[in-house]
Amino acid sequence: MQLWRVWRPPHGSVRVLALDRAGRLLLVRHSYGPPVWMPPGGGLRRSEDPVVAGMRELREETGCILLQARLLALRPQDLHGSNDAVRTVAGQVDGGAVPDGREIVAAQFFPLDALPEEVLRSHRSALPLWVDSYWSAIGAGSQGASKQES
């Protein structure tokens, strides 16, 4: 950890907003860290495209295949004194999620207006905005899933 703080290597990660057919958002709980619900995600490999990384991480952690994936945002973040850049990728999935049982112990879809209490405070307000941004990016408008099914 000391070397990490002195050297401060650049780090890249991806957060995945996976939406089911009903427009509900997939959140996961990790086997480590605080017991909170958060979007799936993980680290980027060297020179890996963020959308490809998001698809890979989602498949590894939950078995879900991300369709119509889009890069929505890039946000700097301090990670243990290192410069981190979090890329937010969104897309749609068909079917349920199965936690990998190693890193992910629970995976569940939630309506945006009924997120669990154990969601990070910073995510609670940002998640609906990012989801709306995704629906706009694919031309579905706000609450795109419900409009697509009507």
N, C-alpha and C positions, 0 to 999 in steps of 0.2 A: 504494500500500500504506500510506503514511503516513496519508492521509486516512481509510482504512479503520480503522486502529488508533485514531485519535482519535475519529472519529464513531461507530464500532461499530454499523453498521446491523444491524437484526435480519435474520436469514437463515433460510430454511426449506428443508429438503431431505427427500427421501424415499428410503428403501431398500426394495427389492422382493425378497421371498422367493417365488420362482416354483418350484413343485413340479410334476414330471411325473407321469404315471400310476403310475410305480413308486415315487413318494415321494422321488425324487432332487431335489436342490436345484440350481438354475441359478446358476452363478458366472461372472463375466466378468473379462477383463483389459483394462485401458485402454491406449490408445496413449500416454498420458502418465503421469507419476508412477512410483512404485515398481512393480516387476513382481510384483504380488500378485493373487491371485484374490479377488474380493469380489462381493457381491450387486449387481445392476444398480441404478441409481437416478439421482437428479439433483435439480435445484432445483425448488422450487415457484414457480409463477407467482402474482402478487398475487391473493389471495382464492381460490386454487385448492384444491379439496378434495383431501386427501392421497391418497385412494383413486384419484381420477381422475388425479392427477399420477403415481402409481405405474403405473397402466395405460398412460398416455401414454409415460412414460419407457421402460418395458419394450418397448412396441411400436416406439418410435423406435430403440432400441439393438439389439434382437434380432429384431424382427418377430413376437414372441409376443403372443398375446392372453391377458390375465389374467382368469380366471373365478373366481367365488365369492370375490372379493377382500374382505379385511377389514383394518381398521386395528388393529394389535396393540399398538403402543407409541409413546410420545413421550419422547424422551430429549434433555436439553440437552447441547450440545457446544460447546467453544470452537473457532472456525474463524478462524484468523489474528487473534485478538483480538476477533472479533465474536461476538455471541450467536447460536448456531445451534440449531435444534430439529430433530432427526432423527426423522421419522415412519417407523415400520416397517410396511409393508403386505405381506400375504401372500395368495397365491391359487394357483390351479392353471392349468397350460397343457396344451394338447394338441398334440403335434408337437414338432419340433426348433427350435432357436434358430440364427439366422444373424446373426453380428456385422455391425454396420453398416459396418465397414471404415474408419470415420473416427475415432470416439471409442472404439469397442470393436473389439479385434483378435482376441479369442478368446472363445467362449461354450461352456460345457460343463456337463452335469448330473452331479452327484456324489452318491453315497450319503452320508448324514450320518455314517456310521461309517467313511468313507474319504475325508474331505476332503483336498485336496492340502496339502502342506507349506507352500506359499506363501500360506496364508490368514492374515489379520491375527490376531494373538494374541487381541485383544479379541473377535473374531468366533468363534473356534474353540469357545469354551465357550457363547457366547450363541446361536449359530445353532440347535443342536438344541433349546434351550429355547423359542425363538420358534416353531419349527416345531411342537413339541408344543402350544404355546399356540394355534396356528392350528387344528390338528386338533381340539382341544377346543372351540374357538369355533364350528366348523361341525358339531359333534356326531359327529365320526368317531373320537374318542379318540386315544390315542397311536399313532403309526405308521399313521395313517388310510388311507393309500393301499393298503397291503398288505391291510388289513381290507376295504376297499371292493371289491377285486378277488376276494376269496375267496367 
